Amino acid sequence: MKPTSISAERLFEEHREALRWEWIAGHAHPERRFDEAAVRDAQSAADLVGYLNYIHPYR
């Protein structure tokens, strides 16, 4: 059974080592959760990722 809700903090902690992530902003509300409907309705992890601009990746 896939989870219906996950916080940014939990996602970060679960993947920080493998992906060598560093938390640089948003420390005020790490417990914020992703929208439950979006997580529940996602067919794949790619459905939860925002638009990625390959031409201007830092915009």
Buried (B, 14 or more C-beta within 10 A) or exposed (E): EEEEEBBBBBBBEEEEEEEEEEEEEEEEEBEEBBEEEEBEEBEEEEEBEEEEEEEEEEE
